[in-house]
């Protein structure tokens, strides 16, 4: 894994290709075409494309298409299962070589280790607590406050020797102090100050701008609709990369 401190600004941006089918002409084929079109639009930028539902529905060949356009792939599958099943998941993904892949930390140490064993070249990221969850929901699930739940899950990831974690930017600073220096912190729910997202479903208390997230300790940020819904996604990407570049070094 590349030293997190050596990541270039464009390598710190993950674009979430989360397109929702609405029926009629906007079905599965439309979703696949949207992902492919986005990859073509962003060719040459060097960013990551995050695939989740579309990857499950369309198949792993979508990874190869994105790679063919000079982009990196974040397979945000949030894997969760027994060790043998995660080992199989890893073996099936190996030939497609996604650069990043998520696993849910609460799946357990042995399961995370089994996945990493099958994918030594892929950066495995442990999902701590989803950014959409409220304090009340987290307490119901983990019987502790949100901050403690995130810390516990991050410690699970550290002990399992995977490569990084997913958490909100609000928790990044504190977690940076307890994680291995080589582990990356990757933060979703990022909203540039210039962006307006209709029907935003994120917990706004855990949302942050790109520059603020980098300064808070994030190594990579995930930006979705502010880019994918922009009139010119390429311009939105470049604007975000510039903001990241201005903040790099200030959060170290």
C-alpha positions as CSV (number, residue, x, y, z in Angstrom):
1,X,0.0,0.0,0.0
2,X,1.2,3.5,-0.9
3,X,2.3,5.6,2.1
4,X,-0.8,7.7,2.9
5,X,1.3,10.8,3.3
6,X,2.4,10.5,-0.3
7,X,-1.1,10.4,-1.8
8,X,-1.5,13.0,-4.5
9,X,-4.5,15.3,-4.3
10,X,-6.4,13.4,-7.0
11,X,-5.7,10.1,-5.2
12,X,-7.5,11.6,-2.1
13,X,-10.8,12.0,-4.0
14,X,-13.4,9.2,-4.3
15,X,-16.4,9.9,-6.5
16,X,-19.5,8.0,-5.5
17,X,-21.3,6.7,-8.5
18,X,-24.6,6.0,-6.7
19,X,-27.3,6.2,-9.3
20,X,-30.8,5.1,-8.3
21,X,-33.2,3.5,-10.8
22,X,-36.7,4.9,-10.8
23,X,-38.4,2.5,-13.2
24,X,-39.4,2.8,-16.8
25,X,-36.4,3.9,-18.9
26,X,-34.4,4.4,-15.7
27,X,-33.7,0.8,-14.9
28,X,-30.6,-1.3,-14.5
29,X,-29.3,-0.6,-18.0
30,X,-29.7,3.1,-17.4
31,X,-27.7,2.8,-14.1
32,X,-24.9,0.9,-15.8
33,X,-24.8,3.5,-18.6
34,X,-24.6,6.3,-16.0
35,X,-21.6,4.7,-14.3
36,X,-19.9,4.1,-17.7
37,X,-20.6,7.7,-18.8
38,X,-19.2,9.1,-15.6
39,X,-16.0,7.1,-16.1
40,X,-15.6,8.5,-19.6
41,X,-16.2,12.0,-18.4
42,X,-13.6,11.7,-15.6
43,X,-11.0,9.9,-17.7
44,X,-7.5,11.2,-16.9
45,X,-8.4,12.8,-13.6
46,X,-6.8,9.9,-11.6
47,X,-9.6,9.8,-9.0
48,X,-11.4,6.8,-7.6
49,X,-14.9,5.7,-8.6
50,X,-17.0,4.2,-5.8
51,X,-19.3,1.4,-6.8
52,X,-21.8,-0.1,-4.5
53,X,-25.3,-1.2,-5.6
54,X,-24.4,-1.0,-9.3
55,X,-21.5,-3.4,-8.8
56,X,-23.7,-6.0,-7.2
57,X,-26.3,-5.7,-9.9
58,X,-24.1,-5.3,-13.0
59,X,-21.2,-7.5,-12.0
60,X,-17.4,-7.2,-11.5
61,X,-16.7,-6.5,-15.2
62,X,-17.7,-2.9,-14.4
63,X,-14.4,-2.6,-12.5
64,X,-12.5,-3.5,-15.7
65,X,-14.3,-0.9,-17.7
66,X,-13.4,1.8,-15.2
67,X,-9.8,0.7,-15.0
68,X,-9.6,0.9,-18.8
69,X,-10.4,4.6,-18.5
70,X,-7.4,5.2,-16.2
71,X,-9.4,5.5,-13.0
72,X,-9.2,3.6,-9.7
73,X,-12.0,1.6,-8.2
74,X,-13.4,1.6,-4.7
75,X,-15.6,-1.5,-4.4
76,X,-17.8,-0.3,-1.5
77,X,-19.4,-3.7,-0.9
78,X,-19.4,-3.5,2.9
79,X,-18.8,-7.3,3.1
80,X,-20.2,-9.0,6.2
81,X,-20.1,-12.8,6.8
82,X,-18.2,-15.7,8.3
83,X,-14.5,-16.1,7.5
84,X,-14.9,-18.7,4.8
85,X,-17.5,-16.7,2.9
86,X,-15.3,-13.6,3.0
87,X,-12.3,-15.6,1.8
88,X,-14.5,-16.7,-1.2
89,X,-15.5,-13.0,-1.8
90,X,-11.8,-12.1,-1.8
91,X,-10.9,-14.9,-4.2
92,X,-13.7,-13.9,-6.6
93,X,-12.6,-10.2,-6.6
94,X,-8.8,-11.0,-7.0
95,X,-8.7,-11.0,-10.8
96,X,-10.4,-7.7,-11.0
97,X,-8.0,-5.9,-8.7
98,X,-10.1,-3.2,-7.1
99,X,-7.8,-0.7,-5.4
100,X,-10.2,-0.2,-2.4
101,X,-12.7,-2.6,-0.8
102,X,-14.9,-2.2,2.3
103,X,-15.7,-4.8,5.0
104,X,-17.9,-4.1,8.0
105,X,-15.7,-4.1,11.2
106,X,-18.3,-5.9,13.3
107,X,-18.0,-9.0,11.0
108,X,-15.1,-9.9,13.3
109,X,-11.3,-10.1,13.3
110,X,-11.0,-13.5,11.7
111,X,-13.3,-12.6,8.8
112,X,-11.4,-9.4,8.1
113,X,-8.1,-11.2,8.2
114,X,-9.5,-13.9,5.8
115,X,-10.5,-11.3,3.3
116,X,-7.1,-9.5,3.5
117,X,-5.3,-12.7,3.0
118,X,-7.0,-13.3,-0.3
119,X,-6.5,-9.7,-1.5
120,X,-3.0,-8.6,-0.4
121,X,-2.7,-5.9,-3.1
122,X,-6.1,-4.4,-2.4
123,X,-6.5,-1.8,0.4
124,X,-9.1,-3.2,2.7
125,X,-11.1,-0.6,4.6
126,X,-13.2,-1.3,7.7
127,X,-16.6,0.4,8.0
128,X,-17.0,1.7,11.6
129,X,-20.4,3.4,12.0
130,X,-22.5,4.5,9.0
131,X,-22.7,8.3,8.7
132,X,-26.5,8.3,8.4
133,X,-27.0,6.9,11.9
134,X,-28.0,9.0,14.8
135,X,-26.7,8.9,18.4
136,X,-29.9,7.1,19.5
137,X,-29.6,4.5,16.8
138,X,-26.0,3.8,17.6
139,X,-26.7,3.4,21.3
140,X,-29.4,0.9,20.4
141,X,-27.0,-1.1,18.2
142,X,-23.8,-0.9,20.3
143,X,-25.0,0.1,23.8
144,X,-22.6,3.0,23.9
145,X,-22.2,6.5,22.6
146,X,-21.4,7.0,18.9
147,X,-17.9,8.2,19.5
148,X,-17.1,5.1,21.6
149,X,-18.7,2.8,19.0
150,X,-16.5,4.3,16.2
151,X,-13.4,4.0,18.3
152,X,-14.2,0.3,19.2
153,X,-14.7,-0.6,15.5
154,X,-11.5,1.3,14.5
155,X,-9.6,-0.7,17.1
156,X,-11.0,-3.9,15.6
157,X,-9.7,-2.8,12.2
158,X,-6.2,-2.0,13.6
159,X,-5.9,-5.4,15.4
160,X,-7.0,-7.3,12.3
161,X,-4.2,-5.6,10.3
162,X,-6.4,-4.4,7.5
163,X,-5.4,-1.2,5.7
164,X,-7.7,1.6,6.9
165,X,-11.1,2.6,8.0
166,X,-14.3,4.4,7.0
167,X,-15.6,7.0,9.4
168,X,-17.1,10.5,9.4
169,X,-14.7,13.4,9.2
170,X,-15.9,14.4,12.7
171,X,-14.1,11.4,14.2
172,X,-11.0,11.5,11.9
173,X,-8.8,13.6,14.1
174,X,-9.2,11.5,17.3
175,X,-8.8,8.2,15.4
176,X,-5.6,9.4,13.7
177,X,-4.0,9.4,17.1
178,X,-4.8,5.8,17.9
179,X,-4.4,4.0,14.5
180,X,-1.3,2.7,12.9
181,X,0.4,5.6,10.9
182,X,0.1,3.5,7.7
183,X,-3.7,3.0,8.1
184,X,-5.8,5.4,6.0
185,X,-8.9,7.3,7.2
186,X,-11.5,7.6,4.5
187,X,-14.5,9.8,5.1
188,X,-17.9,9.8,3.3
189,X,-20.6,12.5,3.7
190,X,-18.4,15.3,2.3
191,X,-20.2,18.3,0.9
192,X,-18.3,21.2,-0.8
193,X,-19.4,24.6,0.3
194,X,-20.6,25.4,-3.2
195,X,-22.8,22.3,-3.5
196,X,-26.5,21.9,-2.9
197,X,-27.8,18.3,-2.6
198,X,-31.5,17.8,-3.0
199,X,-33.1,15.5,-0.4
200,X,-29.8,15.0,1.4
201,X,-30.0,11.8,3.5
202,X,-26.8,12.3,5.6
203,X,-26.7,13.2,9.3
204,X,-25.7,16.8,8.9
205,X,-23.8,16.8,12.3
206,X,-21.3,14.4,10.7
207,X,-20.9,16.2,7.3
208,X,-17.9,18.3,6.4
209,X,-16.3,20.2,3.5
210,X,-13.4,18.6,1.6
211,X,-10.8,21.0,3.0
212,X,-12.1,20.7,6.5
213,X,-12.1,16.9,6.3
214,X,-8.5,16.8,5.1
215,X,-7.4,19.2,7.8
216,X,-9.3,17.1,10.3
217,X,-7.1,14.0,9.5
218,X,-8.9,12.3,6.5
219,X,-6.6,10.8,3.9
220,X,-9.4,10.4,1.3
221,X,-12.8,11.9,1.0
222,X,-16.0,10.5,-0.7
223,X,-18.0,13.0,-2.7
224,X,-21.1,11.9,-4.6
225,X,-24.1,14.0,-5.7
226,X,-22.2,17.3,-5.7
227,X,-20.2,15.8,-8.5
228,X,-22.5,13.4,-10.2
229,X,-25.4,15.8,-10.3
230,X,-23.2,18.7,-11.4
231,X,-23.8,20.1,-14.9
232,X,-20.1,19.4,-15.7
233,X,-18.8,16.6,-13.4
234,X,-15.3,17.0,-14.7
235,X,-15.2,20.6,-13.6
236,X,-16.7,19.7,-10.2
237,X,-14.0,17.1,-9.8
238,X,-11.2,19.5,-10.6
239,X,-12.6,22.1,-8.3
240,X,-12.7,19.6,-5.5
241,X,-9.1,18.4,-6.2
242,X,-8.0,22.0,-6.0
243,X,-9.7,22.4,-2.6
244,X,-8.0,19.2,-1.4
245,X,-4.6,20.4,-2.6
246,X,-5.0,23.6,-0.6
247,X,-5.6,21.7,2.6
248,X,-3.0,18.9,2.2
249,X,-0.3,19.3,4.8
250,X,-2.4,21.4,7.1
251,X,-3.9,18.3,8.7
252,X,-0.7,16.4,9.3
